[in-house]
Amino acid sequence: MNAAIAKQSKSSYLLTFSRLFVGCLFIFSGLIKANDPIGFGYKLQEYFEVFHLAFLNDYAVAIAIFLCSLEMVLGILLLFGLYGRKVALGLLLLIVFFTFLTFYSAFFNVVTSCGCFGDAIKLTPWQSFTKDLILLFFILVIFFNRKRIHPVFSNEISQILTLSAAIVFSLGIGIYTFNFLPFIDFLPYKEGNNLPALMHIPKGAPMDEYEITYTLQHKETKETKSVTDKVYLQEELWKDENWEVIGEPTSRLIKEGYQAPIKDLNITDAQGVDHTKEIIENPYYNLVFVAYNLDYSNPTGLQKINELAKQATEQYNIRTVLLTANTAQQVNELDSKMKLYAETFFADAIPLKSMVRANPGIILLKNGTVIKKWHYHTLPSFEALAQAYFEHLD
């Protein structure tokens, strides 16, 4: 009897821990991704390309918001013990799906970061897969003990209100950050960061380490063997006249060195001339308008930033720059529709997407430092912008 009670008690502890662990982790994971649903949407597009589902690209952000909300809702309901059987099944289906994705990414090396925790915590594919296996174990504990999950409160109205509040809260975060900017910016272009400093590798920083493999062949027996450069040097094989190196040596990265947070930003004009340093190191205030894809840019937002560019240039001689990944021809077509007052430069879409989670968005730079960022939904009036920054110019 005592043994049975002890066994049941241990099982209850494991179930309780599993609920707390899985529930909190799902809420945390959903919150982190909902903080930046556009970034999570970009990650989903990578998966869509791998599985030949490119037709879903236009719906990536909507799917991202839904998945983030689903994670948070399931986590909240699990902690409150509501709808235990349905929640347990939902968690199991979700983790099996995620485990398959992370294993596929790791095994075939197709998506280098799963985006499980957004840009806040970056995991390698194998780390993500391991994390999902651990989660799968605890979710299986929950699933096989789903009948023992009891709600914190049994009143049906209270349960419905809790579910409704969880849905509104979860969806609300994703919708808000999509229409404005992330609450917390985890990207290298966040306010306060100095961009030139993040583009350089500090002196003394560790470099990439490679292992070189040589193929050796015995001159008489024609036997071949492969040895690493370390073994080749330690055993002084170059002195052994019976062996010779054949073919080209191969190299393999064994330890990644320091990576500059910003390593892919290259700003050019229509002729391909590099203007990166000139623009981001401007010692004066510099308004950078980012519209990585003009075809999908909000038309009203473009009109507003164009008006800001006109006023800032004419009244305070502030340099205004439009960065886009479109072609010069597409920019000229836009210029014919609305007279563009900002200088236009070109950059790859990937860094532009990281600069500001809006299309279009604004970055206020000074001496390479990000002073402020705005979504096109929260653009300040020119008067407010001038009063806060430009009227204090020497």
N, C-alpha and C positions, 0 to 999 in steps of 0.2 A: 504493500500500500504506500509506504513512504517513498519507495523507489519510483512508483508511478506518479506520485505527487511531484517529486523532484524533477522527473522528466517533463511533466506538463508545465512546471514552473520555468524550466530552461527554454522550452518551446515558446512560452509566452514572452519571455525576455527577448528571444531572437526575433519574434514577430514585431514586438514593440520597437526594437532597435531598427529593424528593416523598414518599418513605416516611417520612423523619424528620419533615417538616413536617406531613403529614396525620396520622401516627400520634400525635405529641405533641398536636396540636390536638384530635383526637378524644378522647384520654384526658383532657385538660384540660377540654374542654366537658362530657364525661360526669361528671367529678368534681364540677365546679361545680354541675351540676344535681342530682346525687345527694346533694349536701350539703343540698339542700332539695327533696326530691321532692314535697312537698305544694304548694309554690309553683309548681313546674313543672306539677303536676297542674291547678292553677288556670288556668295559661296554656293548657293543652290544652283545658280546658273552653271557653275563648273560641273556639278553633278549631272545636270541636264545634258550638257555637252557630252559627257562620258557615256551616258546611256541613250544618246541620240533622241533626246526629248526637247530639242531646241524650241519647239513650238510653245513650250511653257515659260520661256524666258520673260515674256511680257507680263506674266502673272507671278513672277518670282517673289516680289515684295509682298503681295497679298498672301501667298502661300507661307512666306516667312512669318508674317504676323500671326497667321492661323496656327502654325506649329509652335511658336513661342507661347501663344495663349493656351494652347492645348496642354503643353508641359506644365504651365503654372496652375491651370485649373485642376489637372490630375493630382498635382502635388498638394494643393490646398485641400481637395476633397479627401485625399489619403490621410492627411494629418487630422482632419475632423472625423474620419471614419464614415464618411457619407457615401452611399451607393457603392459599398465595398466590393461587391462582386463585379459590377460593371467597370469600376476603376481598376481593379486588379487585372481584368482582361485587357483593358485599354493600355495599361502600363506594359503588359507582356507583349502585346502586338507592336507597340512603339519601340520597345527595346530590342526586339528581334529584328525589326526593320533597321534601326540604327546600327546594330551589331553587324548586320550584313553589309551595310554601306561602309563602315569603318574597316571591316576586314577586306572588302574589295579594294578600297583605297590603298590600304597598307600593302596588300599582296601584289597588286598590279601597279602600285606607285603612280596613281592617276590624279589624286587630289592630295596635295602635300600637307594640308591642314584642314581638319574636319569642320572647324568653326563651331565646335560644341559649346565653347564659352566665349564666342565672338573673338574680338581682338584683345580682350582682357587677359585671358590665359590661353596661350597657344600650345597645342599638343601636337606631337608627331602622329602620323597615322597609326603606328603600333601602340603608342600611349593611349590614343583614343579607343582603339580596339580593346586593350586591356581594361580600360575604365568601363567599357560597356559590358565586358564579361563579368566584372565585379558587380555591376548593377544588375545584370541578368540573374546572378545567384540570389541576390536579396529580393528581387521581384518574383522569382520562383517561390521563395519562402512566403511572400505575400499571397501569391496566386493559390498555392496549395492550402493556405490557411485562410482563404477569403471568407469562409463562413464564420470565422471567429472575429471578424472585424465588426465592431459595433459602433454606431454613431455617437458622437459626444452628446447630442440632443436628439430625442425621438420625435419631436413635434414636426409634422410634415411641412407646415408653413415656414418654420425656421430653416429647415433643410433647403427648401426651394429658394428662400431669400439668400441663404449662404451661397448656393450655386449661382444665382443670378449676380450677386455681388462679385463673386470670383470671376465670372465671365466678363462683366463690365470692366472690372479692374484690369484684367489681363489684356483684353482687347484695347482698352483705353490707353495703356502705356505704349503699345506698338503704334497705334494710330497717331498719338501725340508726337512721338519722336520722329515718325515719318514726315509729319507736316511741319515740324520745327527742326530741332537738332537734338542729338543724343544728350541725355542728362550729364553723362560723363564721357569725355572724349579720350579714347585709348590710342588714338592714332598719332603718328609723329608730327602732324600738322596742327596739333591742339594749341589753344591760346597759351601764350607764354613761352613756347618753344622757339629756339633760334634755328632756323632752317639750315644756314650754312654750316653750323656746328654739327648738325645731324647728318650732313652729307659727306663728312670726312672721317677717315679712320684715325683715331688718336695714335700718337707715337708710342711705340712699345706694345700696342694691342696684339693679342695672339693672332697668328695667321692660319690659314687653312693648312692642315697636315695631310699629305698624301702618301700612300704606300705604292711603291713601284715594283712590279713583278717582271722578272726576266725569264725567258725560256732558254734553257741550256741544252745543248746536244753533245753527246759524247762522240768524238771524232772517229773512233774505231767501231764501237758497237751500235752507234746511231740511237742510243737510248736518249730520251728527252726527259727533262724534269723542270719544274717551275720553282723559282725561289724569289723571295722578296729582296728588296734592296738591302734590308737590314742583315739578312742572312748572307747575302752576297758579299757584303763588306766584312762582317764578322769572321766568316770562314775564308776570306781572301781568295774567293773562287777565281778571280781574274788572273791569279798566279798559276792556276792549274791549267797547263797547256793541253790537257786531254779534253777539256770542255770549251765550247765556244757559244757565244750568244747568237741565237737565230731569231729572225723576225724583229718586230718593234716591241719594246717594253710597254706594258700597260700600267696605267695609274688608277688608283681608287682613293676617293676621299674617305679618310678614316676619322678625322676630327675637324669639325667646322670651326673656323676662327671667328674673330669679331666681324659682325656684319653691320655696316652703317645703316641706321634706321631709315634713311632716305637714300636710296641707291639707284633709282630709276627715273629721276626727274631731269628731263632734258627739254628746255624751252627753246624753240627755234622760230625764225620768221618764215615767210612763204618761200624764201630761197634756200632754206636749210641752215642759215647762219645761227650759231648758238648765242642765245641771249640770257642763259640761265643765271649766271653770276651777276650780270648787270641788273636784272629785275629783282632777284631775291635779296641782293645786298644793297639795294637803294637806301641811302642813309636817311632819306626823308619819307614822309608818309606816302604810301603806295597802295592804291585800291586795286585789288586783283579780283576780277570777275571770273568765276569758274563755271563753264557750261560744257561739260565733257561731250555731250551729244546735243547739238542744236536742234536736231529733228524732234527730240523729245523734251526740249526745254519748255518750261512754262512761258507762254507768250506774254502774259501780263508781267511776270517776273522780269523778262528780258526788257520790256518797255521801261519798267521802273529803274533797273540798274543803268540803262542807257541814259535816262534822265539824270540820274545821280552822276554819271560820268561827265555829262555836259556841264552841270553846275559846278562840280569839283574842279574841273579843268579850267573853266572860264573865270571862276571867282577866286580860286586859291592856287591855281596852277599845279594841282595835285596830279601826279601821273596816274592814269587809269589804264589797266591792261585787261584784255579779254583772253583767257586761255581756253582752248578747245581742242578736241581730237578730230574735228571735222576737217575737210579739205579746204584749201584756199578758195576753190570755186564755190563751195557751199557757203562760205563766209561772205563772198561777194554777192551771192544771191540774197542773203539776209540783209546785207548792206543796202541793196537796191530797194528793199521793202521798208527798212527803217535805217535812217542815217546813223551809223555806229560812230560814237564819239571816242570810244576806247581803242587803243592800239591793239591789234590782234596778233596773237602768237599761238604757236601750236605745240602740243605735248601729247604723250601717250595717254590713253584713257585711264589706265590703271592708277597712276599717281594722281590724276585729276579726281578720280572717284574717292580717293583717300583724303584729298585736301579739305573738302567740305561735302557733307552728305545732303546736297541739294543740287538741283539742276534747273536754274542757275543758283549760285550762292556767291557770297562776297567774303573776301579775306582782307583785313586791313593790316598791312605790313609796315614796319619801320625798322630800318637797319637789319633786315633779315629776321626780325622777331614778329611772331603772330600776335598782334594786339587784340584783335576782335574778329569774330566770325558771325555771319548772319545767313539764315535761310531766306529764300525769297518771300516767304510768308511773314517774316519778321523784319523786313528791311526798315531801317530808321528813316525818318524824313531827312532831307538834306540839312535843314536848319538844326535838327538834333545832332546830326553827325558833325556839322561844322562847329557847333557850340562845344561839343565834347572833346574835339580833337584839333580842328584846323584853326580856330580862332586864337589858339595859344601859340601858334607858330611864331618863331622869332623873325 
